Amino acid sequence: TKLFGGDFPEWFGTLGRSAYSLFQIMTLESWSMGIVRVVMADYPYAWAFFVPFIIVTTFAVMNLVVGLIVNAMQQSHYEEQSGATDVYRDEVLRRLAAIEDRLAASDR
């Protein structure tokens, strides 16, 4: 807002507009032709702000996506493992009941 708000109030005039413009740049939605090139025409060193901003935010968004994928896979693995454990426990209980029945029959 303070860097570019005076010359580009439609994109950086208020805090809300700045946040929206930065979100648009972060999501790479018409950032080059729509905002950055126009700003760089007046401020040639604006790339020193925009390039690191794009790199950092893209890295953060990609980490969120990877985190969601890993979390979904971990949840799927947990559910699969839990189902296998339930089947194994039922089998052990069935065998234990059979052993108890045999012991009870042999005591008679």
Secondary structure, DSSP 4 states (H G I P E B T S, - for coil): -TTTTTT-HHHHSSHHHHHHHHHHHHTTSSHIIIIIHHHHHH-GGGHHHHHHHHHHHHHHHHHHHHHHHHHHHHHHHHHHHHHHHHHHHHHHHHHHHHHHHHHHHHH-
